[in-house]
Amino acid sequence: MSILRAVCILGPTGSGKTEAALGLSRHMPVTVINYDSRQLYADFPIVTAQPEPHEQELCPHRLFGFLPTCEPMSAARFAELARVEMQQARDAGRVPVLVGGTGLYVKALEHGLADIPPVSPDVRQWVLERMAREGPNVLHEDLAQADPQTAARLHPNDTQRIARALEVYLGTGRTLTDWFHEQKRGHTGVALCKVGVSTTLGELEPRLRHRIGQMLERGALDEVRRAWKHTPDREAPGYSGIGCAELLAHILGEADFESTCDLWYRNTRSYAKRQLTWFAKEPDVRWMRVEGFDRLPGMVQEFMDTRK
């Protein structure tokens, strides 16, 4: 099997991953491929911080803003889509550069997924009925008791993934964390040069506050209003992302604007903290500060030229 090589830029939200990828595009032909589960959704380019149009004009961008709000995305499906985009980039003589923040997507692409046995439809239905009756926050608390590691990486409003984690636990007697630890490694034919943007939570905090302010100025609230007009379904997967969930609650009259913005920031900060923890455990990452990214083109070229 020939090895499909790509660069993967890791780091928490707001750390400068997009800037690093665009900087690399000035030195070599690249195709930027999204691996952020929220930036897949077409209705939320502002709230999910998708690259702006003038940034996307600098080089090809793939897997951004194509998914309807009502449609879910699995890690397995993402891996399939990403492999296609990576191969097309290589066929065009370009370097595939994965940029995003969903660590599970990287694992699925690089190592494959665990062979989790099918879960009984009765178990799934029971979980979904509880979700509809009691809400995602209650089930997130249950998940935190059964599988704290999975719960820690999921937003309490992420109904799709919370339900999946609970149905796996109830249906197999083992947690998603246990299953992922058993997944087979090294058989996907994908090799990643993983580069991490080194930062701290303290450095991120003012950037996150500022970015939320910019999103609001650019029309984030109206963006969610338009999405709700076309997809008035609270359980639609696209609304589960941070920012979307908080703004939708405000639109539906459940929270005032000031508390909405405060909750959006606090949830974003918590997410960034979870990402820092997740990516710190990722093996074979070359961590560097933003000011050191001038070394990136040489590292990438050396990696892409490797024949092994």
N, C-alpha and C positions, 0 to 999 in steps of 0.2 A: 504494500500500500504506500503510495506517495504521500509525503507529509504536507499538509496544508498549513502554511505559516502565516501568522498574523501578529500584530502588536495589540496589546490590551492595556489601556490606561485605566488604572484603578484609583479610587479615592472617594471621600464622602461628598455629598451634595454641596455645591458652592466652592469647591476647592480649586477649581481652575482646570478641569480635565479638557473641556472644549477648547480653551485657549492653547493648551499643550498640543492638541491634535492639529489645530489650525496653524500653529507655529511649525509643526513638522511638515505641513503641506507646502510651506515655502521652500523646503529643501529637497523634496522628492514627491512624485505623484502618489497621492494617497486617496483611498475611499474610506470615509468615516462611516462606521456601522454602529448603530445604536444598540446598547444592551441594557437600557433602562426600561423597566416594565411600564412606567407611567408615560414616557415620551413616545410610546407606540401609538397613543390615542390621538385621533385627528382633531377632536373638538377642543383640545386643551394645549395649544402650542405655548401660550403665555404662562399658564399656571404650572406646567410641568417643565418650564425653562428649556424648551427645545431651541436649538440654534436658530438665530434670526435669519431672515431671508438673505441679507447681505453676507452672512457667514456661510450659508449653504451654497452661495454662488462661488466661493473660493475653491471648492472641490466637491466631488460627488458625495452626497449624504444618503444613506440607505436605512430603512426600517424606522424612520421618523414619521409620526403623524399619519398613519395609514389605517389604523384600527378603529372601527365604530365603537362608540361608547358602550353599546350593549353587548359587545363581543369579548369573551375572556381570552386570555393567552396563557398557555402552559409553558414550562421550561423546555419540555420535549419539542413542542412545535417551534419555539424560538430557535432552538439549536438547529433544527432543519432549515429554517429560513436564513439563519446567519451563515450556515455552511454554503448555501447557494450564493449569497452575496459575496462571501470571501472568495469563492472559486471564480466568480465573474470578475472580481477586482483583479485577481492574479492573472486571469486570461487576458485582461486589458493592459497588463503590465503595470498595475498599480499595487501599492502596499495596503492591505486591509488593516484598518485601525479601529479597533473596538473601543467605544467610549460609552460609559454609563455608570450605573450604581447598583445593579441588581446582581449580587454575588452568586446567587443560585443559577442564574443564566450562564455565568462563566463556567461554573462547575459542570453544568449539563453539556456545554459545548466542548470543554476540554477533556472531561472524564466520562461522560455519559451519565445516565440516571440509574438509580437503584431499581432492581426487579421487584417492585412492590406487587403482590398478588392482587387480583381484582377484589374489590370490596362489595359486599352484598348490597343490592339496591335498597333493601329494607333499612340498612344502617344509614345509607346516604339520605334516604327520605326522612328518617327520624332526625338526623342532624339539621337538614334544611327546614323542617317544621319547627324545630327549636329556634333556629336562627330567625325565622319569620316571627315567632311568638315572643322571644326574649331579647332579640337584638344581638349584634356582633360583640358588644362589650362584655356581655355576660359569658358568651362562649369563649371569648379571648381569655377571660379569667380562668375558665375551666382548662383551656389549653396550657396556660401558664403553670397550672398544677401538674398536668400530665407530661408536658414537653416544654420546659422553660426555655430551652435554646431556640426552638422554632418560634415560640411566642415572642421572644425578644426581638426577632427580626421582622415580625409582622405588625403592621399598623392595626390598632384595635378596630378600625372600620373596614378592614380588608376582608369582607365577607367570604369571597371566593376561596382564598387561601386558608383562612381559619377553618372553614367548613371542611376543606380537603384534609387538613392536618388532623382534625378531630375524627373524621370518618376513617382515616388510615389507622389511627390509634385504637378506635373502638372495633374496627373490622378485622384487624390483624393482631391486636394485643401488643403491638410494638409502635414506638414513636417514629415520626419522620426522621428525627435525628439519628435513631438507631439504623434505620434503613439506609440513610445517606452514608453512614460510616462504612457500610458494607459494599457500596457501589464499586464496580470494577473501574480500575484506573488504566489509562494509557492505551485504550483500544479504539479510540475515535479517529485517529489519523490527523488530529489537530495539535499543533505546537504553538504555544503563545509566548511571546516576549512580554512579560507582565511588568509594567512600570507604574509605580505608585506615587501619587502626589503627596508628599509628606507635609502634614499640617497638624495643628492641635485644635481642640474644640474651642479654646479661648480665642484663637485667631479666626475661627469660622464665625463666631457669634455676631460680630458687627456686620460681616459680609451677608449673613443670612437675613438680618433685619433690613439691611439696605436693599437686598434683592426683592424681598416681599414688597417693600415700598414701591420699587420700580415696576413690579408686576401689576400692582394696583393702579399705578399711573397709566400703564399701557392698556388697561381695560380687562383685567382678570375677572372682575365681578360680572361684567357684561358677557364675557366668554362663557362662564358657567350658566348664566341666564339663558343664553342661546342654546346651549346644550340641553338644558332642562326643557325648553320649549319643544325640542325635537325628540328627546328621550326622557319622558317624565316617569322614570322608574328608579326609585331610590336604590334598588339592589343591583343596578347595572354596574358592571365591573369598573368602568371608567371613572365613576364617582368615588371610588374607594381610595384614590390617591390623596396624599397630603396636599392641602390647598383646596382641591375640589370638594372634599367632604366638608371642610369648615365653611367655605363660601356657600355651598348649597344649603347648609343648615341656616345660615343667615338669610338667604333668599326665601326660604320656607318659613321665616319668622320665628325661628327657634333660638336666635341669639342676636344681640345687638352688634353693631359693626366693630366697636372697640374691643369687645371680648372675643369676637371672631378673629380679628387680626392678632391678638395676643395668643389665642389658642393655636393659630396657624404657625406662629413663630415657635412656640413651645414644642409643638409636634415635629416641626422641621428640625429643631435642635436635637430632640430625642432621636430622630431618625439618623441624623449625622453621627450622633454618639454610637448608635448601633452599627453603623457602617464602619466607623473607625475600629470597633471591636472585631467585626467580621473580617475586614481586609487585613488586619494585623495578624490574623491566623493563616492567611493565604500563603502557601509556600512559593518560593522562587520568585519573589517580587523584588525588583530593584527600586528602592525608595529614593526619591530625590526631591529637594525643595524646588519650587517654581523657578527660582533664580538660577537653578542648575540645569534647566532643560535645554541649554545650548549643547549639552553633551548627547542629547537624545538622537539626533540624526545619525551620528556615528555608531551608536549602539544598535539602532534599528538596521542599518545597512549591514553590519556584521552578522546580525541574527538572520536576516533574510538571505544572506549569501551562504549560510551553513547548509551543507549537503546531507548531514546525518539526520 
